[in-house]
Amino acid sequence: MKKLLFLLVLLGSTIGAASQAAAQTKTAPPIGAVEANSSDRFLMQDGAVVLVQGRRPTPLTKNVVLANGTKINYKSGIVEFVTGKKTTLQEGDYVKMNGDLVFATPASAAAARGNNSVPATAQYDPYVQQTGTATSTTVSATPMEQQLTTLLTRKIELLNQKISLMTPNPANQAALDKLNQQIKSLDAQIGR
């Protein structure tokens, strides 16, 4: 009886220690992180990710998992989105609490896409808020653009008809042949 009781106590303490160890290895939002719609953000600053609350940066001591499942490695700046896509934050880039990524420069945005052709010194154009009354601008398409739009719209209609006729029915073959001929004619006009 004593051996059974001893084994139960030993088993209980082993399970408790394992769950405590698992809880310590999980990543969690840092203390002070607030709801997803706040202005707080995780900023890459001086080679490490910091939590910026208001204007005050706070160094992180552990990785972060946002409410939407986005993961941020505080040392390397690697961000893993819930879709599985990964990117590395560059200096000045930040992640909002809702998981949105904001790039500091065009070069960091291009690097996230795998494009390294943008110079590191490139800067975004400053945004200027226009004041006063809004004016409307009318954009008119050239006759060539209007004709192309009409032809493409017609092609879409024909392709939709073709899809609806594509059943294993020999009676539809004549209609399919006619649609294929009309599509070829449109392609010739569009290709000019």
ABEGO torsion letter per residue (X at the ends): XAAAAAAAAAAAAAAAAAAAAAAAABBBBBBGBBBAABABBBBBBGGBBBBBBEABBBBBABBBBBAAGBBBBAAAGBBBBAAGBBBBBBBGBBBBAAGBBBBABAAAAAAAAGBAABBAABBBBBBBBBBEBBBBBBBBBBAAAAAAAAAAAAAAAAAAAAAAABBBBAAAAAAAAAAAAAAAAAAAAAAX
